Structure formats: structure tokens, C-alpha cells
């Protein structure tokens, strides 16, 4: 007990000495240190990837530049080997050690629907697509989206559409439009939603789009059609709460010159004829490009065209750089939606 009392007494004496010598300079120094610690803790950021994970998933280049860290590359393509330029799609029945095809968006959707692993074998696991409307989540199967791809794609192909402008928010219809263009051979241009009608009309005229897919009631059809004589067809995408309305009615000044249809009505009418199977294609046949609009402060924007040779390597390296802890299910569709 005496030793414990002695220790407490020593601590009390130490605290008393520190407080006795405390002055304004001590306060400034202590405040500076505390402020620095709080600021460092509040503004610190975790590294993009843990150093151990980086060392396990990649190889460092043996040569370093002065004052720079080593360059890291994926284990699949170490230093000295050429970079991958495709998805490395392996068809079922192909030899295990043969190189796969570069692939394109058609392979992305087919892999997602059949649930195939990287070796080409069927895994039977499919992803899920949900449309979230407030607290309500609507699940839509990949077979249902495939059906919409077939219906819309065959309709546009039969009308000999070459360029299709899509002006939609993130939705299943937007996804189906993109893959319909890949399967049925027409170019898709993604135009931002809620543009000024004049800017939208300018972009349509500049792209010479002959088909427009847009949200029902979101734009003035007379104004858009007035400056775009090349436009021959408009497909309205009606929201769930407004599908009871008649969207087939068109202004009098565009009757006879512009064909108007409603997405869900077309799908409902032709779904039994379209089928649920992914359309077949020749593996070596070309795939159309995908175009987006880069915003501009001085105008409606500039078109950025992505050829399959550019978009496919982006998907591959997105997957190659993903952490091994993330279970992506070998599904390229997840990566496509993310990018």
C-alpha cells in the first residue's frame, strides 16, 4: 500500500510541476499540436488499394525512374508481354489453352444471360436488374430484357434504321436500346436527358439520326421534327404511372411524315414472336459503334464515338484491375453498367 501511495504522490507532484510552469506559450504550442493532429486525421485518405493487395495482384517493374515509384502491371500480362486488347471470350467447346476472341457488347450480353464462367462453361448464375421507384423495387429478368432487345431491334432493323438517338434516363429501356444496336447493326447515340429542345434538335440534325427514342412527354415533337427532316420514327418510353395515357397521338403538322410508337405497346404486341433467346451472330462480324455527347459551354456538345476496339479493352482492364475480394461473378454486364 505504501508503494502505491508513493506512486500516486509522484504522479501528483509531476502534474503539479507541469501546471505550475504552464504559460501562454505552452498553450499555443499545445493548441498547434492538437490542431495539426485533428487536421491530419480529418483530411487523411485511405490508399486506393492496400500495398499488400497491390503486391499480390501485380508485379513491379524492375527498373525505377529517379524519384518515382515502380510501375505495376497485372499478373496476367507481366512486363515484357503485350497488353490484352479484348475480352478474351472463349466459346463453349474451345480448347482450354487457346486464346479467346476479343469480343464486343454482344458477347457481354450473351455471357450475362447464359451465366458462363471464363473458361466458357455454363455456371447457371445470372445477375439481377432492379428498377427502384421510391421504396418500390421492380425486378426484371435478363430474359425479359432480351425479349425487349429482340422486339425493338427487329423493328428498327426492318425499318432500315442506321442511326438511333436515345434520350433517356438510366433505365432498362436505355440498356435494351444499346444492346439492340449491337445485335441488329444500327449505330446508337446517347444524348443527355432534359436538354433544351433547340440543343436536342441541333444534335439530332448533326448526327442525322433517323430514329429517336425518348421519354414520353419530355419534348416538343413539333419543334424537333421541324428541323430534322431525316427523322422518320419516334419511340416513346412511358413511365409506369403514365402508361394508361394515349401517347400515339401526334401534332397535326407532323402527321404522315413521322411514325410514332410506344415502347411498352410494341413489346407487348410482338413479344410472343420475338422469343427469349439471344440473337445469333457471326463471331467475326463487325459491331456498330457507340456514341456519346461531351458537354460544351459554348454549344450543345461534341460527339465522342467509341469503336468496339476502344470500348472492349476498357471493359477487360476494368475487370483485370478489380480486387479479388469483389465477387463479380465473371459477368461482364456488371462492368458494362458500372462504366
N, C-alpha and C positions, 0 to 999 in steps of 0.2 A: 504494500500500500504506500510505503514511503517513497519507493522509486516512481510510482505512478504520480504521486503528488509533485515530486521533483520535476518530472517531465512536463506536467501541466504548468508548473511555475515557470519553467524555461520558455515555454511557448508564450505564456502571458507576458513575460519580460521582452521577448522578441517583438511581439506585436506592439507593445508599448513604445519600444525604441523606434520602430518604423513610423508609427503615428506621430511621435514626438518630432521627428525630422521632416515630416510632411510639409511641403510648401506649395506655392503656385506653380513652380517649375515641375515638381513631381506630378502635379495634377495634369499639366499639359503633356508631359511625356506619357503618362498612363492613358490619357484620353486618346493620344495619337496611336498608341499601340492597339488599344481596343477598337478604334475606328478602322485601322488597317486590317485587323483580323476579321471584323464583321464584313467589310467590303470585299475582302478576298473570298470569304465563304459565300457571300450572296452572288457574286459575279462569276464564280468558278463554274466551268462546264466539264461534263464528263467527256472523255475521248469518244470519237465515233465508233471505235472498236477497241476492245481491250488488247493490250500488247500481246498477251498470251494467245488470244484467239487469232490475232494477225500472224503470229509466228507459226501457228498450227495450220492455218488455211492458205498460206502463201509462202513464197521463197524470196529471200532478199538477194538483190543483185550484188555480186562480189566486189564490184568497183563502185566507190562512192566519190562524188564530186566534193571538192573542198567546201566545208561549211554546210553541207547538205546531208540529209538522211538518205539511207539506201532506198532504192526503188524496189517495190514489191510487186510480184506477179502471181497469178493464180497457180495452184498446183497442177491444174490441167494443162496449162501452157507455160512451162517454166522458161527461164531466159535461154535464148538460143533457138526457140521454136516459134513458128509463125502464129499470130493471133487467130482465134476462131472467127469466122465470118458468117456463121449461120447457126441455126438451132440444133444441128446435128440430129435430125429426125431419122429414126430407124424404123423402117416399115416392118410389120409382122412377118416373120419368116426369114428376115435378112440375117446373114452370118453375124455372129456376135462381135467379131473383131473388125468388121468393115466400118468405114466412115459413113456417117449418115448424111442425108441431104441437108441443104441449107434451110429449106422450108420457107413458109410465109404464113400469113394470117389464116389461111385455110387449114394448115397443119395445127395451128394453135387451137382452133375451134374443134377440129376432129379429135385431138388429144384430150380436150376437156370433156367432150361428150362420151367418148369410149372409156375414159379413165385409164389411160395407158401409162406405164412406167417408162423410164428412159431406155430400157432395153427393148421396147416395143411390145412387151407382154401386157395383156389386159389386167388391170388391177380391180376394175369394177367400182372404183370410188369416184364419185362425181362431186364437184363443188356445188354450192347453193347460191342463188341470186335472190336477194330480197329488195323489194321496193318499200321504203319506210315512209309512211304518211302520218306524221304526228306520232301517236302511240301505237299506230296500227302498222304491222309488218306483213307484207304480202309476199309469200314465197312463190317463185316462178321457176319451174324446172327447165333444164337445158333443152329437153325435147320440145317444150313449148316454144322456147326462143328459136330453136331450129326450124320449127314449123313456120314461124313468122319470117325467118330468113328466106325460106323456100317460097312462101306466098309473095312477099314483096319483091324478092329478087327475080322470080319468074315473070311477074307483072311488068317490071321495068325492062327486063330483057326482051319481052315480047313487043314492047313499045319502042324498042331500039334506042333506049336511053344511053347516052355516052357520058354525060356529066351530071351528077346528082348533088345538089346543095342541101345540106342537113343543118337546120337551125333549131336545135332542141337543147333542153337542159339534160343533165345526166339522167338517163332512163334506159329501160330495156329496148325501147324503140331506137334510140341512138346506137346502142350496141348492135342490134339486128341490122340496122342500115349499113354500118361499117362492114360487117361480115358478109352481108348480101352483095356489096360491091366487090369483095374479094372473090366470092364464089361465082358470081354471074357476070363479071367482066365489065363493070362500069366504074368510072372514077368518082370518088366521094370527096366532097369539100365540106369541111366542118366550119360553120360560120357561128360566131358567138351569138348567144340568145339575147333578146331585148335590145337589139341595135336600133338606131334611128331608121325609119323606113327609107329615107333617102340614101343612107350609107348602105343598107341592105340591098337596095336596088342597084347601087353602084357596083357592089361586089358581085351580084348576080350577072350584071352586064359584062363586067371584066372577065369573069370566069366562063361566060357563055353557057351557063347551066341550063339544061332543058327540062329539068325536074327539080322541084322544091319540096322538101319535107319539113314542115314547120308545125308549131303548136297552134291548135285551132283558136281563132280569135285574137291572136297575138300581133297581127299585122294587117295593114290595109292592102287588100288584094288588088284593088283598082290601081293604086299608086305603084305597086311593084310591077304589075303586068304592063303598065303603060310604057315603061322604058325598057322592057325586056320582051321583045317580040319573039326571041328564040325560046322562051319559056312555054312549054306545051302541056305540062301536067303539074298539079299541086296535090300533095297528100297531107291532109290534116291529121295531127295526132291529138285526139281529145283526151282530157283528163277524166279520171273515173267519175268525178262529180258532175261532168257536163256531157256525158255520152248519151244522155237522153235527148239532147237537142239535135236539130237537123242542121248539120254542117255542110250538106251538099249544095245548098243554095249559094249562088254566086251573083255578084253585081251584074247589072244588065249590060254594062259596057264590055264585059269580058266573056259573055255567053257566046258559045260557038267557037271561040278561039282558045279557050283554056279548059282542060279537063280537070275536074276536082273530084277527089275521092277521100274517104275517111279510113284511117289505118285499121281500126278495130272491126269496121264493117267489111273491109276487103279480106281480112284474115278470117273472120267468121264465115264468110261466103265460100272461100277457097281452101279452108283448112283440111277438108276431107280429101281433096285432090292432091295437096302438096306432100303429105306424108311427114313422118318424123325422122327420116334418115338424113344424114349429112350428104349434101350433093357430092357426086363423084367428079373427079377432075384428073387430068393428066399431070403427073408429078413435075414434069419439065415445062408445063405451060406457064406463060408469064402471068403475073398478078398485077392488077392496076395499082397505081399509086394512091396515097392518102395525103390530102392537102389540108392545111390549117391556115388560120389568119393570124398574122403577127400584128398586134395593135400599133397604131401610129398616132402621134399627137397632131399631125397635120392633115390626116385623112382617115378614111375608113379602115386602112390597114393594108399590109402586103401579104401575098400568098407565099406560104412555105410548103414546098412539095417534098414528101418523103417517099422515096422509092423503096421497094422491098429490100434492096441491097443495103439500105441505110437503117431501116427500122428493125430488121431481123437481128443484126449484130447487137443492137441496143438491148433487145429482149434477152439475148443469150448472156451478155455480160452482166445484166441486172441479176440474172439467176446465179451466175458464177460467183458474183460478189456477195450473195446473200449468206448470212450466218447459217451454220449447220444446225443451230438450235431451232431455227424457224422451219416449221413443217409446212412447206409449200405444196406438198402432195404431188410434186413433179407436174404441176398443172400450169401450163404457160398462160392460161386465161387469167390467173391471178396477177401475173406480172404485167400482162397487157392492160388490164384495168387500172393497175397502180400507175403505170407510166402514162 
